[in-house]
Amino acid sequence: MELHDVWFVLIAVLWIGYFFLEGFDFGVGVLTKLLARDRTEKRVLINTIGPVWDGNEVWLLTAGGATFAAFPEWYATLFSGFYLPLLIILLCLIVRGVAFEYRAKRPEERWQTNWEHAIFWTSLLPAFLWGVAFGNIVRGVKIDAQKEYVGNVLDLLNPYSLLGGLVTLALFTFHGTVFTALKTVGDIRIRARRLALALGLVTAVLALGFLVWTQADKGDGKSLAAMIVAVVALAAAVVAIKLGREGWSFALSGVTIVAAVAMLFLTLFPNVMPSSLNEDWSLTVTNASSTPYTLKIMTWCAGVATPIVLLYQSWTYWVFRKRIGTQHIAPDPHAPDPRADGAHATDAAQ
């Protein structure tokens, strides 16, 4: 296997890791409106991902950096052609991080409500737009003989990619709902189970349609195997959550994401960005890659750094593994104290 093939696989692994991890915290962000009944429950949801959401985003930075270094032509064409949707995603990720940190910095109801709206929308939009982006990459876009994108934004809004966006939104929300059931106790856990069951059925219908469409248009034997794994794992995840086995359901919803994203990359290879104008104008692992020397240096660096990052992130999840519930949330320091008119609680919990 050539080094450019190895780096195609490594970049696929990075995107799989990003969607597995960031997928559930996007889902939890969406749940702040779908599941939470009051501010305390919103705080519970946010606290389930509070220690890990920023670490999850490292996978995106690494995937983008690896693409830039290993396949500069792919990076250039992708970021110029998909400039607007990727800019929206970037802005959402910036505002989302600020919202997590600033939401509880001031006592005003309007201040906190606005930041909670921001968390919801900046979780929903990227979850949808990532599906649109990858749908277009797999489907093929208007790339000319100079390897440049010559389409426009409206070309990206086609039925296949829009269905892909709905699939990632539904799948990430289901993944996040199962994660919520796994990480919480009490009434919110029970309601998360019920919501996960309903979302799982909707996700199964959307995902089956998208994956079958992909397989019929671009697939081969390997992608078919990945599709079967994704479909079976999703069905099993729905059954597991119905039985109250949140851990198994979360693992299986993760397998669904892994298999589905793997299927997309399998249908791409050896292309990295197909041209819908002329197959000969497509970007491939060969014509879009860096020099062998660059790839060799990157491989040595990745071999040293990747295990360290994985160990650190695994340790973070282990430290923050316990369940939480509304009983673990300290009273709002700005809420009226029922023991005295006009008094306020003094707890400073976020």
Secondary structure by P-SEA (a helix, b strand, c coil): ccaaaaaaaaaaaaaaaaaacaaaaaaaaaacccccccaaaaaaaaaaccccccccaaaaaaaaaaaaaacaaaaaaaaaaaaaaaaaaaaaaaaaaaaaacccccccaaaaaaaaaaaaaaaaaaaaaaaaaaaaaaacccccccccccccccccccaaaaaaaaaaaaaaaaaaaaaaaaccccaaaaaaaaaaaaaaaaaaaaaaaaaaaaaaccccaaaaaaaaaaaaaaaaaaaaaaacaaaaaaaaaaaaaaaaaaaaaaaaccccbbbccccccccccccccccaaaaaaaaaaaaccaaaaaaaaaaaaaaacccccccccccccccccccccccccccccc
